[in-house]
């Protein structure tokens, strides 16, 4: 069974992968105001080549940050074999 933070990360990864240009992950995580600010940032970033590169780096950084939530240590006790 997935933990709560893993479920949230999975939902964010899904929205990031299908709707990164429209900032769907920001609308889901933070609400309308931050989603609209993210959308404005994407429009400004796509005005130049450097902006597109910076945007792509930020998307990949967020993707890896969300993926790390699946590999973090679990705080539940583990049963070790003998």
N, C-alpha and C positions, 0 to 999 in steps of 0.2 A: 504494500500500500504506500502511496506517495504521501510525504509530509506536506504540511500547508505551504511552506516556502517553496517546495518543489513544484506544487501545483501552480502557484503564482508565477514561478519562473517559466514553467511550460506554457502558460497562457501568454505571457509576455513574449516569449520566443516565437510563438505562433504568429502573434500580431506583428512582431518585428519582421518576420520573414515574409509575410504576405503584404504588409502595408507600411513598410518603413518610409516610403516617400510621402505618404499621407499622415505620418506620425500616429498611427492607430495605437501603438503601444503607449504613447504619452496620454492620449485620450483615456485609455483604459486605466492606467496607473494613477494619473494625477488630476484628471478632470478636463473640462472644456478650456479653461484659460491657458493652462500649460500646453494643451494640445494645439491650440491656435497659435501660441508663441512658437512652438516647434514647427508648425506648418509655415509660418512666416520665415523662420530660420532656413528651412529647406528651400523656399523660393529664393531667398537672398543667396544661399550657397550655390544654387544652380546657375547663378549669373556669371560665374567664372570657373575656370578649370581648377584652380586652387581650392575654391569652395567645395567643389565636388569631391576632391581628394580628402579634404578635412572631414566632410560629412561621411564618406565611406569609412574612414578610420574610426570615427566615433560610433558608427553602427556596429562595426566589428568588435570594438572594445566593449560595447554594451552586450553584444551577443556572448562574448567569452565570459563576462562578469555573470551573466545569467546561467551559463553552463557550469560555472564553478559552484553554484548552489547545489548541484547534484553530487559533487565530489567532496563537499565539506564533511567533516567528521560529525557523526551522529551523536547526540547527547543521551541516547537511550542505552541502557546497559547491554553489552554483547555477551552472548554465551560462548565460552571458549571450549573447544573440544579437548579431550585428554590425550 
